[in-house]
Amino acid sequence: MADNRLNRNKIEKYFPKGVLEKITNFEDNIFELVEKRYATVMFVDISGYTAISEKLKPEEVVEFINKCFASLIGIVEKYNGYVDKFIGDCLLCVFGISSFESPELSATFCAIEMQDAINSLNIQLKGEYSFDLYVTIGIHCGDLILGNIGCESRMDYTIIGDTVNTASRIQKEALPSEILLSDELYQKVKNYINVETLNPVKVKNKNQSLTLHKLLSKKELKPTVIQKEIMIGRDNELKLIINEYEKENPEKLIILSGESGIGKSLIVENFLNHIEKDDIFIFSTGGSLYTKQFYWQPFKEIYNNFALIIDWVKDSKDKTEIEKQSNLIFDFFNQHNTSVTKHSIFESFRIFLNIISKIKKIVIIIDDINYIDDISLELLEYLLRTLKKSNIFFLLTKKSDFNLKTNDYNIIELKGLSDFECNELLEFLLKGKIDNKLNNYIYEYSLGNPLYIIEIITALNKNRFIEYIGNNYYIKENIQKDKINPQSLTNLILNKIDTLDFKEKRILIISSFFGRTIRLDILKKIVEFDNIDNIISNIIKKGYFTTKNINNDQILYFNNQLTIEALYNSVVEKKKKEIHLKIANCLLKEYENNLFFIYEIIAYHFEQAESYFETVYYYFLAAMKYRETYDFETAKKCFAKSLYFAEKEQSKTDDVIIFNEKELKFKDFRATRIFFYINVKFKLSIDIIYYFYAQSLFFHENNIRTFYEKALSYSQKIKNDFFVVLEKVALFNIKNFFYHQNMDTTYLNEALVIAEKIKNKILLIYIYAEHIDILIRKENLVLEPKHKEFIDKFLMAKKIIESLDNIDEKYKNNFLLYWYWFCSVYYKKINKDLKTIFGILNICETLITNDYQKMFFYERICLGTGPLVDTEYQVEYIMKALEIGKKTNNFLKMAHLYSTLAYLYLKNKDYQKSLEANLLSKKICEEIDNRLELGMIYKNLGDLYLTLDKFDNAIESYQKSILYKKEFSSTRTVVDFANVIFPLTSLTFLHIKKDAFDEADNNLFKIYELLTNYTFGKEVPTFAEFLRNFLEYKKNKKDFVYLQRMKDCYYDMVKNSPNTLQLLWIKKELGL
């Protein structure tokens, strides 16, 4: 044993301090002892040996060099650096890997002392040998790789990376006896040194020139003056929250804002300890860098508590309602009911929480809202807007540079502790009195950040830089005298973690890949250590984790966000990829039968592992998952990610890539026509991604045509005829949606040729049915012999549907629905009798089973060019759609449908019902804070009041409509009733009637500005022209010329837009 210790002591001299122990204790593959760290690198080159070698014997030269190196190495170790290696006459030195002090300042002061040591040595050398030694030094700081480099037969524990190379290049630029600093390093130490800034220099293998600074001397530093201003202590902040919470009408939202480690979570914890928990429900969740990648995650955690609350509710009516809402959320999260949409779930959370808050007060705590996903943030902001009157108290935490899109909240910006409070914290931690110098030192560098204070005092204690004398703690004189700075908070955390054993550190690192929380059973499958429960128990005791049981799963929670970030960022890229890949494969195995729920999580880990084929595949599956529930916004986000990596891989080859050999089966439907679908099978290639991405867009959205064209290009390249047909039909629809005056059937004809060639009946039905759309889109259709071809093809589609054998009845009915839909629209176009049209729609209705599709169908047949527009059945079917909206919680749709009813009642001169429908829509919109639809409602109310000659009420309503609409930039660009031009023209009409000519002139300028930039239907510019002439008519004492022009506008509107309300107002004004 003694011999082993002797040998070990000998061997240790060949390694930096602590490295041999680290290597021998490492239990994994020795090549995995690699990590990414921030450090300072210094190259020191000693010159002048040639002259001394000529005057001394070889063994004397070696002895002299060793003495010289010993002196320099001693200085390096004094400043807690270590010599990584000797490169000829050059020392490669590293600072900041395991020491407490600021590595930048340590290296800088070390260089100065080295220079002084060489100068002292030169006095001796000059007297004895008549020559000088000199050193050239280059220093740089940054990220580098630390660990085992080499192969099985020979390896070295060393540092590599751009930071090391740059430090070497800087040293080579130094002249004899010069110390050169990089600009990055200089910025961190400039308060302590005097330099001469040199002209930028170009160095080898660097694209950008380097700005270097020649170190001249230390600055003469005056004692640091600690700020004496009073800072707000944590007790005051906690008291402010508690006081607000206990008020009779408290602020509904308080946000704690501040940097990492400032104490946000501690305040929340103390708040929870203070309040009486028996009288409230508490929901607590949070975000992390990891969970930010995945939709709904924080609210899934909140939902997990709903079942316990339902059991607690006694009132049968309340219980029934919250069970309904809970079931809707469950169905949505588990994709059991495609009638439940994202907006329905927003409402379910709102209704559930609102009902519960009437029984007991609710406290909702969300940590680190800057780290929650976009949809969860959208839902949070929605709840904050719509639950203002509920008995709910929100307490959120965030970083200072993050802002919520909501008003009406009390923000507490956390500053650092005062020097007095810093002293209090230190006395609590050390259980003794703190000398002023120690307190001032820690306060100066921590700036009162509590976590930083704790880490600094821990590091000082560990490195024995503090002393306990006579009931007081003191800082050692050399720390204060030499102005040694502590390291960054991140490095202090990592240095503390370095003291853990290999297995503990490994578990923490792997856990950081899961963000804030991780299931223990998943962690065990990835780490696979014996005795893992004992190891985790030790980690918990050391304060890194807390643990909870949720739904029979043991969940580990990191206690600090900064620790997660420090751990994750310390892992080298190669190792990161390996861990992410291992996690992805573990999740694939663990969730083999339920992958559906975690597609985007798996995709994320494959993305980080740079396994891009799998990344493309699983982001695509995630997108298709969200399409199934008509959540096109989320689907588009996933498609965008899938497409990005697909394009990246596709750019490497001319051959079209198949990203996964598995055959996929999905329903293909358009976002604009969800009640009709085609079953498709395919292997995933880039054309498929482009196609389904385009299918999830609406006609007015950018890229829709481009995506279809790119899909077609790739499908043609790999001869995917089935999708070529679908893409050509889509392009036919897109093109003729915008240019229906000049119908181009090229794409449709080409699609038909291919479908006939491959003899696919499904595609033939699809294309033949689309032929009737050519006639439907024609304005002022007059049937001619040439149109018979289109009608025959349409009828052929029906025959093929009826002849289909060996096909699922539901799928067959889907095609019948498609055909009858077109039939009803066509009959409307040719003025077929209403009874026939109504009979066809009744057939359609029986063929739809999905509630959301049925609601969409009812709305489509009643609006736009739908077959029931301007018929006696229009109101009836809007009411049917409304009933489904109520059933599925679709308040957004309900508000729109009530608004539509109000407009229809107004057109039918049922003014009381119009008012009632408007007020119902207004109530819903105010409840759900739908300000865009409120703009429509006030426009409808303005129309109602104007029709009833209540002009002052009408003016007020139009002004409110314009104010609401102006909040949304889209109301200037859309060319439908959402555009601000509609209330603006009506308001202008009233201003002219009331002789408010200046206001009318101003409005007309805005109207013509909109007409210049956007293309509206004929009734809008015609009405604007009427207003212009109406204004001149009133200004010019009823000049007959302008009156005649007003009549011309009226007759134009009778011809082109006979059913508009404006026509009624004009007719009344003209006395016709």
VEXKE-963336 format. One line per field, with one value per residue (C-alpha): z, x, y negated. Coordinates in steps of 0.25 Angstrom, whole numbers. Layout:
// residues N
w: Z,... $
u: X,... $
v: Y,... $
This chain:
// residues 1072
w: 0,4,-10,-17,-10,-13,-28,-28,-22,-33,-44,-39,-43,-57,-56,-52,-38,-36,-50,-47,-36,-46,-56,-47,-41,-54,-56,-70,-84,-81,-95,-89,-78,-87,-84,-88,-79,-78,-75,-77,-85,-84,-93,-87,-96,-90,-99,-97,-95,-107,-101,-87,-94,-100,-86,-77,-78,-82,-68,-63,-74,-70,-55,-59,-68,-57,-46,-56,-59,-44,-41,-52,-49,-34,-38,-47,-35,-26,-35,-35,-49,-54,-65,-75,-83,-87,-102,-103,-96,-95,-84,-86,-74,-70,-60,-55,-56,-42,-34,-27,-33,-46,-56,-65,-53,-48,-61,-63,-49,-51,-64,-57,-46,-56,-63,-50,-46,-60,-58,-44,-50,-61,-51,-46,-61,-66,-54,-56,-71,-78,-84,-82,-82,-86,-87,-97,-92,-99,-91,-96,-89,-94,-96,-98,-97,-85,-84,-90,-104,-112,-114,-106,-107,-104,-98,-91,-82,-87,-93,-108,-116,-122,-109,-107,-122,-121,-108,-115,-127,-118,-111,-124,-127,-114,-115,-104,-90,-95,-89,-99,-96,-105,-105,-99,-87,-86,-84,-72,-65,-70,-56,-50,-61,-70,-85,-98,-109,-122,-136,-140,-145,-155,-149,-155,-157,-152,-162,-153,-149,-134,-125,-115,-102,-97,-82,-76,-61,-50,-46,-32,-27,-16,-6,-12,-6,-3,-7,5,-2,5,-4,-2,6,3,16,10,-4,3,12,-1,-7,5,7,-7,-6,7,2,-1,-15,-18,-31,-38,-43,-37,-44,-38,-48,-47,-51,-47,-33,-28,-19,-27,-24,-9,-8,-14,-5,7,2,1,15,20,14,20,10,15,9,-5,-17,-21,-35,-37,-50,-57,-70,-74,-86,-89,-87,-95,-107,-104,-105,-93,-83,-71,-73,-74,-60,-55,-62,-54,-41,-47,-43,-28,-29,-36,-25,-15,-21,-15,-23,-34,-44,-42,-42,-55,-62,-57,-61,-75,-76,-70,-80,-92,-87,-86,-100,-106,-99,-103,-117,-114,-119,-132,-129,-118,-123,-116,-114,-107,-98,-94,-91,-83,-74,-72,-69,-59,-52,-51,-45,-35,-31,-26,-17,-12,-15,-25,-25,-38,-37,-50,-49,-60,-70,-80,-81,-85,-99,-108,-107,-91,-91,-100,-91,-79,-85,-88,-74,-68,-77,-75,-61,-55,-47,-42,-28,-34,-30,-40,-35,-46,-47,-59,-64,-64,-80,-82,-83,-84,-94,-83,-75,-60,-52,-41,-44,-33,-39,-29,-27,-20,-5,2,9,22,17,11,25,31,21,23,38,36,27,36,49,54,53,39,39,30,20,18,16,7,-2,-4,-6,-16,-25,-23,-24,-14,-22,-11,-19,-23,-8,-4,-15,-12,3,0,-9,1,12,3,-1,13,10,22,37,50,60,73,69,56,42,34,20,18,15,2,-4,0,-3,-17,-21,-25,-32,-30,-42,-50,-43,-53,-51,-36,-37,-47,-37,-26,-35,-38,-23,-25,-28,-43,-42,-35,-45,-56,-51,-50,-64,-70,-63,-68,-82,-77,-71,-59,-56,-60,-57,-48,-56,-69,-62,-57,-71,-77,-66,-62,-49,-38,-25,-32,-22,-11,-20,-23,-8,-6,-17,-11,3,-4,-9,-24,-25,-18,-21,-23,-26,-38,-43,-37,-44,-35,-41,-38,-38,-40,-29,-38,-52,-53,-49,-60,-70,-64,-65,-79,-85,-78,-87,-100,-113,-116,-103,-103,-116,-111,-98,-106,-116,-104,-98,-111,-113,-98,-100,-113,-105,-93,-100,-111,-110,-108,-116,-121,-108,-109,-124,-123,-110,-118,-130,-121,-115,-129,-134,-123,-126,-141,-145,-156,-163,-150,-147,-160,-157,-143,-145,-157,-149,-138,-149,-154,-139,-138,-151,-147,-137,-146,-138,-151,-144,-136,-147,-156,-145,-146,-161,-161,-153,-161,-174,-169,-166,-179,-188,-180,-183,-197,-201,-200,-212,-225,-221,-214,-199,-193,-178,-172,-179,-171,-179,-172,-174,-171,-175,-185,-184,-187,-175,-183,-185,-173,-175,-188,-187,-196,-189,-193,-191,-193,-189,-184,-194,-195,-205,-195,-184,-194,-198,-184,-180,-191,-188,-174,-179,-183,-197,-193,-186,-191,-198,-200,-215,-214,-205,-214,-226,-219,-214,-229,-234,-224,-226,-241,-239,-231,-240,-228,-237,-226,-220,-233,-236,-222,-224,-238,-233,-221,-231,-239,-227,-223,-236,-239,-225,-228,-243,-245,-256,-265,-261,-265,-265,-269,-255,-254,-268,-266,-253,-260,-270,-259,-251,-263,-266,-252,-252,-238,-235,-223,-231,-242,-233,-227,-241,-248,-236,-237,-251,-246,-238,-252,-254,-240,-240,-253,-251,-257,-262,-274,-278,-292,-299,-296,-282,-284,-283,-268,-264,-270,-262,-250,-252,-255,-241,-234,-243,-239,-224,-225,-232,-221,-215,-203,-197,-183,-183,-175,-186,-197,-190,-189,-204,-205,-196,-205,-217,-211,-206,-220,-225,-215,-218,-233,-232,-224,-236,-246,-238,-235,-226,-211,-208,-216,-210,-196,-199,-204,-191,-183,-189,-186,-172,-170,-175,-165,-152,-146,-138,-142,-156,-156,-149,-160,-171,-165,-165,-180,-186,-179,-182,-194,-206,-199,-204,-193,-194,-194,-192,-181,-176,-174,-159,-156,-160,-153,-140,-142,-143,-131,-123,-126,-122,-109,-108,-111,-103,-115,-110,-121,-131,-123,-123,-138,-140,-131,-138,-152,-147,-143,-157,-163,-154,-157,-172,-170,-162,-149,-141,-127,-130,-136,-124,-115,-123,-124,-108,-107,-116,-108,-95,-99,-106,-93,-85,-94,-97,-112,-116,-131,-131,-122,-134,-143,-132,-131,-146,-146,-135,-143,-155,-146,-140,-153,-160,-148,-150,-136,-142,-129,-124,-138,-138,-124,-128,-141,-134,-124,-136,-142,-129,-127,-141,-141,-130,-141,-153,-161,-161,-171,-180,-181,-192,-184,-174,-163,-170,-163,-176,-174,-161,-166,-179,-170,-160,-172,-177,-164,-163,-176,-172,-159,-167,-160,-173,-167,-161,-174,-182,-173,-173,-188,-189,-181,-189,-202,-196,-193,-207,-214,-206,-206,-215,-210,-216,-225,-214,-206,-216,-221,-208,-206,-219,-214,-201,-209,-217,-205,-198,-210,-212,-197,-198,-211,-207,-213,-227,-237,-244,-231,-228,-242,-239,-226,-233,-243,-231,-226,-239,-240,-226,-229,-241,-234,-219,-218,-203,-196,-184,-190,-202,-193,-186,-200,-205,-193,-195,-209,-207,-217 $
u: 0,11,18,5,4,18,16,3,11,21,11,3,14,11,-3,-9,-15,-27,-27,-21,-32,-43,-38,-36,-50,-57,-65,-70,-63,-50,-52,-65,-57,-59,-67,-69,-64,-62,-47,-35,-23,-9,2,16,28,42,53,68,73,82,92,92,94,107,113,108,109,96,93,94,85,74,76,75,62,56,58,53,40,39,38,28,19,19,13,3,-1,-1,-13,-20,-17,-9,1,-7,6,20,22,37,40,26,16,1,-6,-21,-29,-43,-45,-46,-42,-51,-45,-48,-40,-38,-32,-24,-17,-15,-8,-1,5,10,16,23,29,34,40,48,52,58,65,71,78,85,88,93,103,108,106,104,90,75,63,50,36,25,11,-3,-16,-30,-43,-55,-61,-52,-52,-46,-43,-37,-31,-24,-26,-26,-11,-8,-16,-15,-24,-23,-31,-34,-42,-43,-40,-27,-23,-26,-18,-6,-8,-8,5,12,8,15,29,40,35,21,8,-4,-18,-30,-41,-51,-42,-39,-53,-54,-42,-41,-44,-31,-20,-14,-12,-9,-19,-12,-17,-25,-16,-19,-15,-14,-28,-36,-46,-47,-36,-33,-32,-21,-17,-3,-3,5,3,-8,-16,-15,-28,-35,-44,-57,-68,-81,-94,-101,-115,-126,-130,-144,-142,-149,-158,-163,-166,-173,-181,-186,-190,-197,-204,-209,-214,-222,-229,-244,-242,-227,-219,-222,-207,-194,-181,-168,-157,-142,-129,-126,-123,-129,-139,-152,-155,-151,-162,-172,-169,-170,-183,-189,-184,-191,-205,-216,-216,-229,-237,-231,-227,-213,-208,-193,-185,-174,-165,-151,-142,-146,-161,-162,-160,-173,-188,-197,-187,-190,-205,-204,-198,-209,-219,-214,-220,-234,-238,-236,-244,-256,-257,-257,-269,-282,-292,-298,-299,-285,-280,-287,-281,-267,-267,-271,-260,-250,-254,-253,-239,-236,-241,-233,-220,-222,-228,-241,-250,-246,-258,-251,-241,-231,-240,-250,-239,-236,-251,-251,-239,-246,-260,-254,-245,-256,-266,-256,-252,-267,-265,-251,-241,-230,-215,-208,-193,-185,-170,-161,-172,-161,-158,-172,-177,-184,-198,-197,-193,-205,-214,-208,-210,-224,-228,-222,-231,-243,-243,-241,-254,-252,-246,-233,-219,-208,-193,-183,-168,-160,-147,-146,-145,-158,-171,-186,-196,-206,-208,-213,-203,-194,-179,-169,-155,-145,-132,-120,-120,-114,-100,-107,-116,-104,-98,-110,-110,-96,-98,-109,-101,-88,-95,-86,-82,-77,-65,-68,-57,-62,-76,-72,-64,-75,-85,-77,-76,-89,-97,-106,-111,-114,-110,-97,-95,-97,-88,-77,-77,-77,-65,-58,-60,-56,-43,-40,-40,-48,-44,-51,-45,-51,-66,-64,-62,-50,-46,-31,-22,-17,-31,-34,-20,-18,-33,-36,-49,-58,-63,-76,-88,-89,-74,-76,-88,-80,-68,-77,-83,-69,-68,-79,-75,-76,-90,-96,-91,-95,-109,-110,-104,-114,-126,-122,-126,-140,-141,-149,-155,-152,-159,-150,-153,-149,-136,-133,-134,-124,-114,-115,-107,-108,-113,-118,-129,-118,-110,-122,-125,-112,-114,-127,-120,-109,-120,-121,-134,-148,-157,-172,-182,-192,-201,-193,-180,-168,-164,-151,-151,-138,-138,-131,-132,-118,-112,-120,-114,-100,-100,-106,-96,-84,-86,-78,-86,-82,-86,-99,-103,-100,-109,-120,-120,-120,-132,-139,-137,-141,-154,-157,-156,-163,-175,-176,-191,-193,-183,-195,-194,-179,-176,-170,-162,-156,-153,-147,-137,-134,-132,-122,-115,-114,-121,-129,-136,-143,-145,-152,-161,-166,-168,-177,-184,-186,-192,-201,-206,-210,-216,-226,-232,-232,-221,-215,-206,-199,-198,-192,-181,-177,-178,-168,-158,-160,-158,-146,-138,-144,-139,-126,-124,-130,-120,-109,-114,-121,-129,-142,-140,-149,-148,-154,-158,-171,-184,-192,-207,-215,-227,-225,-234,-232,-233,-243,-252,-250,-263,-257,-245,-237,-230,-215,-203,-189,-175,-170,-162,-161,-172,-182,-177,-179,-193,-199,-193,-200,-213,-212,-212,-223,-224,-220,-207,-193,-186,-198,-197,-181,-183,-192,-183,-171,-179,-182,-168,-163,-175,-172,-158,-161,-173,-182,-194,-205,-199,-197,-212,-215,-205,-210,-225,-220,-213,-225,-233,-223,-221,-236,-239,-231,-234,-248,-252,-242,-243,-231,-234,-220,-216,-230,-228,-214,-219,-230,-220,-212,-223,-229,-215,-214,-228,-231,-246,-244,-236,-246,-257,-249,-246,-259,-267,-257,-262,-275,-267,-263,-277,-280,-269,-273,-281,-294,-294,-302,-302,-297,-295,-280,-283,-289,-276,-274,-288,-286,-272,-279,-290,-280,-274,-287,-288,-273,-277,-289,-281,-270,-269,-260,-259,-263,-277,-273,-262,-272,-282,-271,-270,-285,-285,-274,-283,-296,-289,-284,-298,-305,-296,-297,-313,-312,-304,-314,-326,-331,-343,-340,-348,-338,-326,-331,-334,-319,-314,-322,-315,-302,-306,-308,-294,-286,-284,-273,-279,-268,-269,-284,-283,-273,-283,-295,-287,-282,-295,-301,-289,-281,-286,-293,-306,-315,-310,-322,-332,-342,-333,-321,-324,-329,-315,-307,-315,-312,-297,-299,-304,-292,-283,-290,-288,-273,-269,-266,-269,-261,-270,-282,-279,-277,-290,-298,-292,-296,-310,-311,-307,-317,-329,-325,-326,-340,-344,-346,-339,-342,-336,-324,-322,-323,-313,-303,-304,-302,-290,-285,-286,-278,-268,-266,-265,-255,-248,-250,-247,-247,-261,-265,-261,-271,-282,-281,-281,-294,-300,-297,-304,-316,-317,-314,-326,-335,-330,-323,-312,-304,-305,-300,-288,-284,-284,-277,-266,-264,-264,-253,-245,-246,-242,-230,-224,-222,-213,-221,-233,-226,-222,-233,-244,-256,-265,-254,-248,-248,-253,-268,-270,-262,-271,-284,-278,-275,-289,-295,-285,-289,-304,-301,-292,-280,-272,-258,-259,-265,-254,-243,-250,-252,-237,-234,-245,-238,-225,-230,-237,-223,-216,-226,-236,-250,-264,-271,-280,-269,-263,-277,-282,-269,-272,-286,-281,-271,-283,-292,-282,-280,-295,-297,-285,-290,-304,-310,-304,-312,-300,-295,-309,-309,-296,-302,-313,-303,-296,-309,-313,-299,-301,-315,-309,-296,-300,-315,-315,-306,-311,-304,-314,-326,-319,-316,-330,-336,-327,-330,-345,-346 $
v: 0,-9,-7,-10,-23,-26,-23,-31,-43,-41,-40,-52,-61,-59,-64,-77,-77,-68,-62,-49,-47,-51,-41,-29,-32,-33,-20,-22,-21,-29,-36,-42,-50,-62,-75,-89,-100,-115,-118,-128,-122,-128,-125,-129,-127,-129,-133,-135,-121,-120,-130,-123,-109,-114,-118,-106,-91,-84,-79,-93,-98,-87,-91,-106,-104,-96,-107,-117,-108,-105,-120,-123,-110,-115,-128,-121,-112,-124,-130,-117,-113,-101,-98,-89,-86,-90,-93,-94,-107,-111,-109,-107,-111,-111,-118,-116,-101,-99,-111,-122,-135,-142,-134,-147,-155,-144,-141,-156,-158,-145,-150,-163,-155,-146,-158,-164,-150,-150,-164,-160,-148,-157,-165,-153,-148,-161,-161,-147,-144,-157,-154,-155,-145,-151,-145,-148,-146,-145,-143,-141,-136,-128,-114,-102,-87,-80,-65,-53,-55,-44,-29,-16,-15,-29,-41,-54,-61,-75,-87,-90,-99,-113,-120,-112,-115,-130,-131,-125,-134,-146,-141,-141,-155,-160,-166,-163,-166,-169,-164,-165,-163,-160,-170,-160,-158,-173,-177,-168,-174,-188,-194,-188,-191,-201,-197,-202,-198,-194,-195,-182,-171,-160,-146,-132,-125,-136,-143,-156,-164,-164,-177,-174,-182,-183,-182,-193,-192,-190,-202,-208,-205,-213,-205,-201,-210,-201,-208,-212,-214,-206,-194,-187,-175,-162,-163,-176,-170,-158,-167,-174,-162,-157,-170,-170,-156,-159,-171,-170,-174,-171,-172,-159,-158,-161,-158,-156,-160,-159,-152,-138,-135,-148,-141,-140,-126,-128,-139,-130,-119,-128,-133,-119,-116,-129,-127,-118,-106,-100,-112,-112,-103,-104,-102,-102,-100,-107,-107,-103,-104,-90,-90,-103,-94,-87,-92,-92,-87,-96,-95,-80,-80,-89,-80,-68,-74,-76,-62,-64,-77,-71,-60,-72,-79,-76,-85,-76,-87,-92,-78,-74,-87,-85,-70,-74,-84,-74,-64,-74,-77,-62,-59,-70,-66,-51,-54,-47,-57,-65,-74,-81,-91,-100,-111,-102,-98,-112,-113,-100,-105,-119,-113,-102,-112,-122,-112,-107,-121,-124,-112,-115,-125,-120,-123,-121,-121,-120,-121,-126,-130,-134,-119,-114,-111,-121,-114,-113,-128,-131,-123,-130,-144,-140,-135,-148,-156,-148,-145,-159,-158,-144,-140,-136,-142,-140,-140,-139,-140,-145,-150,-165,-166,-158,-165,-160,-165,-169,-181,-183,-176,-180,-177,-175,-178,-170,-177,-172,-171,-183,-182,-181,-170,-163,-163,-157,-146,-143,-142,-133,-124,-124,-125,-136,-150,-156,-165,-178,-174,-161,-166,-178,-168,-159,-170,-177,-165,-159,-172,-166,-154,-144,-132,-138,-142,-127,-122,-132,-129,-114,-115,-124,-114,-102,-109,-113,-128,-132,-130,-129,-138,-142,-140,-147,-143,-150,-149,-146,-158,-153,-152,-167,-172,-166,-170,-155,-155,-143,-135,-137,-131,-120,-115,-115,-106,-97,-97,-93,-82,-77,-73,-63,-48,-44,-37,-49,-59,-49,-49,-64,-66,-56,-62,-76,-71,-70,-84,-87,-73,-59,-45,-37,-24,-30,-35,-21,-15,-26,-26,-11,-12,-2,-8,-20,-23,-25,-34,-42,-43,-49,-59,-63,-65,-74,-83,-81,-73,-73,-61,-60,-48,-52,-41,-30,-36,-41,-54,-61,-76,-84,-95,-105,-109,-114,-101,-94,-104,-103,-88,-87,-97,-90,-78,-78,-78,-63,-58,-66,-60,-46,-49,-55,-42,-33,-40,-40,-25,-23,-31,-23,-10,-15,-21,-11,-10,-25,-32,-41,-49,-52,-54,-68,-64,-52,-62,-72,-62,-56,-71,-73,-60,-65,-52,-60,-49,-46,-61,-63,-51,-53,-68,-64,-54,-65,-75,-64,-62,-76,-77,-66,-75,-87,-94,-99,-110,-100,-90,-101,-103,-88,-87,-99,-92,-79,-86,-94,-81,-74,-85,-85,-70,-71,-82,-71,-62,-63,-50,-52,-47,-37,-41,-29,-16,-14,-16,-26,-28,-41,-48,-59,-71,-86,-96,-104,-91,-82,-74,-66,-58,-47,-36,-36,-27,-31,-30,-43,-52,-67,-68,-62,-73,-84,-79,-77,-90,-97,-89,-95,-110,-118,-124,-138,-134,-136,-124,-115,-115,-114,-102,-95,-98,-92,-80,-78,-79,-69,-59,-60,-57,-44,-41,-41,-42,-41,-54,-61,-60,-66,-77,-81,-81,-90,-99,-100,-104,-114,-121,-122,-127,-140,-140,-134,-144,-137,-122,-114,-99,-95,-89,-82,-76,-71,-65,-57,-51,-45,-40,-33,-27,-21,-18,-23,-24,-33,-43,-43,-46,-57,-63,-61,-68,-80,-82,-88,-99,-105,-108,-112,-123,-129,-143,-144,-130,-127,-112,-109,-96,-97,-96,-82,-75,-81,-76,-62,-61,-65,-55,-44,-47,-43,-30,-26,-28,-19,-9,-8,6,11,-3,-8,-13,-26,-28,-27,-36,-46,-47,-47,-59,-66,-64,-69,-81,-85,-81,-91,-102,-100,-100,-113,-119,-115,-119,-105,-105,-106,-94,-85,-92,-90,-75,-74,-81,-71,-60,-66,-68,-53,-50,-58,-52,-61,-73,-83,-79,-80,-94,-98,-93,-100,-113,-111,-109,-122,-131,-136,-129,-118,-112,-118,-132,-142,-131,-128,-117,-125,-129,-114,-108,-119,-115,-101,-105,-113,-101,-93,-105,-104,-89,-89,-102,-110,-124,-130,-124,-127,-142,-142,-134,-144,-155,-149,-147,-161,-166,-156,-161,-175,-172,-165,-178,-170,-181,-176,-162,-169,-177,-165,-157,-168,-169,-154,-155,-167,-160,-148,-156,-165,-152,-145,-159,-157,-171,-168,-163,-175,-184,-176,-177,-192,-193,-184,-193,-205,-200,-197,-211,-217,-209,-214,-228,-228,-236,-240,-225,-221,-231,-226,-211,-213,-221,-210,-200,-207,-208,-193,-190,-199,-190,-180,-183,-172,-181,-190,-178,-168,-171,-166,-171,-171,-183,-197,-203,-198,-206,-217,-219,-218,-228,-237,-236,-241,-252,-257,-256,-264,-274,-271,-273,-274,-260,-255,-260,-254,-241,-241,-243,-230,-222,-226,-222,-208,-207,-210,-200,-188,-182,-181,-177,-187,-192,-198,-207,-210,-215,-223,-230,-233,-239,-248,-253,-254,-263,-272,-272,-277,-287,-293,-296,-283,-285,-276,-271,-264,-259,-252,-246,-241,-234,-228,-221,-216,-209,-203,-197,-192,-185,-179,-179,-179,-173,-183,-192,-204,-203,-205,-217,-223,-220,-227,-239,-241,-239,-228 $
